[in-house]
């Protein structure tokens, strides 16, 4: 049986990577004014919003998952300064 901490670590890392890649898509959109990169950025924002909704539905602690305090449709997608432990 896999420990709970492994699942939390997996989700935290995934959130970090989604935010990091979404932030890169935002920069590309700003640089090129490309509809493709605009759509890519929106896709990352949508995925992060769904992850927040699912965390609420399953009563998972968003603080531990790196999903707390983020409004994916308003806030910058830049991840926190350092990668989670």
C-alpha positions as CSV (number, residue, x, y, z in Angstrom):
1,X,0.0,0.0,0.0
2,X,1.3,3.4,-1.0
3,X,1.5,6.0,1.8
4,X,-0.6,9.1,1.8
5,X,2.5,11.3,1.7
6,X,3.4,9.8,-1.7
7,X,0.1,10.8,-3.1
8,X,0.4,14.3,-1.7
9,X,3.9,14.6,-3.0
10,X,2.8,13.5,-6.5
11,X,-0.1,16.0,-6.6
12,X,2.1,18.9,-5.3
13,X,4.7,18.2,-7.9
14,X,2.1,18.0,-10.6
15,X,0.6,21.3,-9.5
16,X,4.1,22.9,-9.6
17,X,4.8,21.5,-13.1
18,X,1.4,22.6,-14.4
19,X,1.9,26.1,-13.0
20,X,5.4,26.3,-14.3
21,X,4.5,25.2,-17.8
22,X,1.4,27.4,-17.8
23,X,3.5,30.4,-16.9
24,X,5.8,29.6,-19.9
25,X,2.7,29.4,-22.2
26,X,1.7,32.8,-20.8
27,X,5.1,34.3,-21.7
28,X,4.9,32.8,-25.2
29,X,1.5,34.3,-25.6
30,X,2.7,37.7,-24.6
31,X,5.7,37.4,-26.8
32,X,4.0,36.2,-30.0
33,X,0.3,37.2,-29.5
34,X,-0.4,33.6,-30.8
35,X,-3.9,32.2,-30.4
36,X,-2.3,28.8,-30.0
37,X,-0.3,29.9,-26.9
38,X,-3.4,31.7,-25.5
39,X,-5.3,28.5,-25.8
40,X,-2.5,26.6,-24.1
41,X,-2.4,29.0,-21.2
42,X,-6.1,28.7,-20.8
43,X,-5.9,24.9,-20.8
44,X,-3.4,25.0,-17.9
45,X,-5.7,27.4,-16.0
46,X,-8.7,25.2,-16.6
47,X,-6.8,22.1,-15.4
48,X,-5.7,23.8,-12.2
49,X,-9.3,25.0,-11.6
50,X,-10.6,21.4,-12.0
51,X,-7.9,20.2,-9.6
52,X,-9.2,22.7,-7.0
53,X,-12.8,21.6,-7.5
54,X,-11.9,18.0,-7.2
55,X,-9.8,18.6,-4.1
56,X,-12.9,20.2,-2.5
57,X,-15.2,17.4,-3.7
58,X,-12.9,14.8,-2.1
59,X,-12.3,16.9,0.9
60,X,-8.5,17.0,0.3
61,X,-6.4,19.7,2.0
62,X,-5.7,22.2,-0.8
63,X,-2.9,23.7,1.4
64,X,-0.9,20.4,1.3
65,X,-1.5,20.0,-2.4
66,X,-0.2,23.5,-3.4
67,X,-3.7,24.5,-4.6
68,X,-4.6,27.0,-1.8
69,X,-4.7,30.7,-2.4
70,X,-4.6,30.4,-6.2
71,X,-7.3,31.8,-8.5
72,X,-6.2,30.1,-11.7
73,X,-8.3,32.5,-13.9
74,X,-6.9,35.7,-12.2
75,X,-3.5,35.0,-10.6
76,X,-0.2,34.5,-12.2
77,X,0.6,30.9,-12.9
78,X,4.2,31.3,-11.8
79,X,4.9,28.6,-9.2
80,X,6.2,29.4,-5.8
81,X,9.9,30.3,-5.6
82,X,11.1,26.8,-4.9
83,X,9.9,23.3,-5.9
84,X,8.0,21.6,-3.1
85,X,9.9,19.1,-0.9
